Amino acid sequence: MKKLFPEKEKSLLLIVDFQDSILKILKDKIVKMLEKNLTILIEMAKFFKLPIVVMEQNNEKLKHTNEKIQKVLGEFYKPNNKLFFSGYRDKNIKGIIKSSGKSDIIICGIETHICVFQSAYDLIKDAYNVFIVSDAVGSRYKINWQIGIEKMKDIGCEILTTEMLLFYWLEKVGTEDFKHFLPLLK
């Protein structure tokens, strides 16, 4: 059977270029959705003790990850500058991912059709299981987001939403884990 969801113990969260200088080209409504869903994904990663890798595109020029997301990351905010569109082509980032020992890579960030897609493509080529959180990736134009998602599906990525992943991992209502995440969903 095809692997439809990442396994917690095999997963790593990869945050792609969630920088204000790039966010400003997106519609406010999209930015709010992305911030909310990235927050949930980061809290999931922290709660389930997953490694988090933060990539920033040319951060000398484009600056750093959005401050709200930096605060959510807290001690996990360790930015990795990259010049390649695919973060996996950067030797440092590739080394971090490889040394994590994780095989399931959960990707969120921007832009869907450029850096998210190219990173996913290179990870797939290197035999990782790649999971794209469709409501936690964004592009300036809907057509670019849509084609980016379609192409990632074509190359073998699994497409999820934030809530699909969260509820799959939680498995059951009424647990302490479920109660922990309930406030984030409102």
C-alpha positions in Angstrom: 0.0 0.0 0.0 1.2 3.5 -0.8 2.3 5.6 2.1 -0.3 8.4 2.4 0.8 9.9 5.7 4.2 10.5 7.3 5.1 8.5 10.4 5.8 10.6 13.4 9.0 8.9 14.4 10.3 9.1 10.8 9.3 12.8 10.2 11.1 16.1 9.8 9.4 19.5 9.3 11.0 21.6 6.5 10.0 25.3 6.5 10.8 27.0 3.2 11.5 30.7 2.9 8.7 32.1 5.1 10.3 35.5 5.0 8.5 38.9 5.2 10.1 40.2 2.0 8.5 37.3 0.1 5.3 37.2 2.1 4.6 40.8 1.1 3.9 39.7 -2.4 1.1 37.4 -1.2 -2.5 38.5 -0.4 -3.2 39.2 3.3 -5.8 36.5 3.4 -3.3 33.9 2.2 -0.6 35.1 4.6 -3.0 34.8 7.6 -3.9 31.2 6.6 -0.2 30.3 6.1 0.8 31.8 9.5 -2.0 29.9 11.2 -1.2 26.6 9.6 2.6 27.0 10.0 2.0 27.7 13.7 0.0 24.5 14.0 2.6 22.5 12.1 5.4 23.9 14.3 3.5 23.2 17.4 2.9 19.6 16.2 6.6 19.2 15.4 7.6 20.5 18.9 4.9 18.4 20.6 5.9 15.2 18.8 9.6 16.0 19.0 10.3 16.2 15.3 13.4 18.0 13.9 12.6 21.3 12.3 14.7 22.7 9.5 14.2 26.4 8.6 15.5 27.6 5.2 15.8 31.2 4.2 16.4 32.3 0.6 19.4 34.7 0.4 18.7 36.1 3.9 21.4 38.8 3.5 19.2 40.4 0.9 15.7 39.1 1.7 16.1 39.1 5.5 14.8 36.5 7.9 11.8 34.4 8.7 8.6 36.2 9.7 8.8 37.3 13.3 5.6 35.7 14.4 6.9 32.4 13.1 10.3 33.0 14.7 8.5 33.4 18.1 6.5 30.2 17.6 9.7 28.3 16.7 11.5 29.7 19.7 14.7 27.7 20.3 14.0 25.8 17.1 14.6 28.9 15.0 18.0 28.1 13.5 17.9 29.6 10.0 19.8 28.0 7.1 20.6 30.5 4.4 20.4 29.2 0.8 21.0 30.6 -2.6 19.7 27.6 -4.6 15.9 27.5 -5.1 16.0 23.9 -3.9 17.2 24.0 -0.4 18.3 20.4 -0.8 21.0 21.5 -3.2 22.7 23.4 -0.4 25.3 21.1 1.1 24.7 22.3 4.7 20.9 21.8 4.5 21.3 18.5 2.7 23.7 17.4 5.5 21.2 18.4 8.2 18.4 16.5 6.6 20.6 13.4 5.9 22.1 13.4 9.5 18.6 13.6 11.0 18.0 10.0 9.9 14.4 10.9 9.0 12.8 9.5 5.8 9.5 11.4 5.8 9.8 15.1 5.0 6.8 17.4 5.7 7.1 20.6 3.7 5.5 24.0 4.2 6.4 27.5 3.1 6.7 29.6 0.0 6.6 29.8 -3.0 4.8 26.6 -4.0 5.9 26.4 -7.6 9.5 27.5 -7.1 11.4 26.7 -3.8 8.9 24.3 -2.4 8.6 22.4 -5.7 12.4 22.3 -6.4 13.2 21.2 -2.8 10.5 18.5 -3.0 11.8 17.3 -6.4 15.3 16.9 -5.2 14.2 15.1 -2.0 12.0 12.7 -4.0 15.0 12.0 -6.3 17.0 11.1 -3.3 14.3 8.6 -2.2 12.7 10.6 0.6 8.9 10.3 1.2 7.7 13.9 0.7 4.5 15.3 2.1 3.3 18.7 1.0 0.9 20.5 3.3 -1.2 22.3 0.7 -2.8 24.8 3.0 0.7 25.7 4.4 2.3 26.5 1.1 1.6 29.6 -1.0 2.3 31.4 -4.2 1.6 34.9 -5.5 -0.9 33.6 -8.0 -3.4 30.8 -7.6 -2.4 29.2 -10.9 1.2 28.9 -9.7 0.1 27.3 -6.4 -2.2 24.9 -8.3 0.3 23.8 -10.9 3.0 23.5 -8.2 0.7 21.2 -6.2 -0.2 19.2 -9.3 3.5 18.8 -10.3 4.5 17.7 -6.8 1.7 15.1 -6.9 3.0 14.0 -10.3 6.5 13.4 -9.0 5.3 11.3 -6.1 4.7 13.8 -3.2 1.7 13.1 -1.0 -0.6 16.2 -0.7 -2.2 16.8 2.7 -3.8 19.6 4.7 -2.8 20.8 8.1 -5.9 19.3 9.8 -5.6 16.0 7.8 -2.2 15.5 9.2 -3.0 16.7 12.8 -6.1 14.5 13.1 -4.4 11.5 11.6 -1.6 11.8 14.2 -4.0 12.5 17.1 -6.1 9.4 16.1 -8.8 10.0 18.8 -11.0 12.7 20.3 -10.9 13.5 24.1 -7.3 12.6 24.7 -4.8 15.0 26.4 -3.0 15.3 23.1 -6.3 16.3 21.4 -7.1 18.8 24.1 -3.6 20.3 23.7 -4.2 21.2 20.1 -7.8 22.2 20.3 -7.1 25.9 21.0 -4.9 26.2 17.9 -7.8 25.1 15.6 -10.1 27.9 16.6 
